[in-house]
Amino acid sequence: MSTGHPEDTLADIGARSVPEFEGVHDVWPRGERLSAVREVAHAYKERFKSQGTVRAVRSVDIAAAPYPVAFAFNNAVSVPTLPMIAMINRMVVVQYDDWEGRPRTLVFEPTVPDGSVEAPFYHHLQELMRRIPSETRLAEAFLLKYYNESSDALTKLGLTPQDIDFCTFDHLHVQDPRMILGSSRVIPGESRPRSPLFDSARMLVHSRELATLESLHPMQWAWYVEDGLSGVDRSSFVTFDGDVELGPGVTLLWTPGHTDGNHSLLLNTPDGVWVSSENGIALDNWQPELSKIPGVRGYHRRYGREICPNANTLEDSLDQYDSMIKEKILADPCRRDPRWLQILPSTELAPWKRFWPVMPTFALGGVSYGELRGGEAR
């Protein structure tokens, strides 16, 4: 593991803060805050698009895992006989030039399923299934599917661990940083300390998200891997506050609410702006007025809400609402169907017929632009 990093500033990694959103989340009362978010998001979108596009981006499916329907659509879905659906974890690799002109490679959402199952929610679910072996086999066939390991996905994309500069997650729910950054301590059940997944890559993380994992509240505990920082070299993290532009065409947008340190990936491509986060698990969450999932459109009409949040934890439901509005404004319409926005859930509702009628009304399925290149100097 790399151990010689000083605590970097944004300038050290070729990034810079986004001034437009400074102070917006402090506006009061809350109705005026939402108005301020809308105004600033429109202004920032114009500048963001004028700065250029990323060089290349590819997404790769990693694994599908179970998730309660009640959480996925904030109790809006009226299908009482279907308590669980599956979500597909998706890794996105982005190549861009930083503000110093250096080529960079970012990996967004490099989930390692072996680490995720240690989050108390999934650990408890797994223990329940193990007590009934036949149910375990049925659940595995019905809800689970493994596509690629994050390291294997890199190989398929023509990259190596040494090509990666940075990795990041929109938030650290069910993520184990030891699996990504390595650990000097042996993880229980393993025989030797973990090596880094991406060589000397640094993890970009919002300071509030890292602080949450360092000191969990009981209302947060079930969704985090409690020992996920054990033995991890803290210099492997680059922390930031607010919104950060990594380079032309790529921003980490602070979108608090789902968690305090939640952030979304914002990309400018030849087809316009894409947004990726887990504030929703399907476009239905951001555009409930178009949804065919039973109950979602009714939720929109009944409450007059423009979004239907993914709500397994709502550290601040009003903030999450504002954040999803920010995402909707920044995302451009989809070329395939302009009614829908280019918002790619970082974990997306599986479009499997076995879950009908809880299937995405419209699924983007991934993102792909340009040609990823390995072996470039950092």
Secondary structure, 3 states (H helix, E strand, C coil): CCCCCCCCCCHHHCCEECHHHCCHHHCCCHHHHHHHHHHHHHHHHHHHHHCCCCCEEEEEEEEEEEEEHHHHCCCCCCCCCCCEEEEEEEEEEEEEECCCCCEEEEEECCCCHHHHCCCHHHHHHHHHHHCCHHHHHHHHHHHCEECCCHHHHHHHCCCCHHHCCEEECCCCCCCCHHHHHCCCCCCCCCCCCCCCCCCCCEEEEEHHHHHHHHCCCCCCHHHCCCCCCCCCCHHHEEEECCCEEEECCEEEEECCCCCCCCEEEEEEECCEEEEEECCCCCHHHHCHHHCCCCCHHHHHHHHCCCCCCCCCCCCCHHHHHHHHHHHHHHCCECCCCCCCECEEECEEECCCHHHCCCCCCCCCCCCEECCCCCCCCC
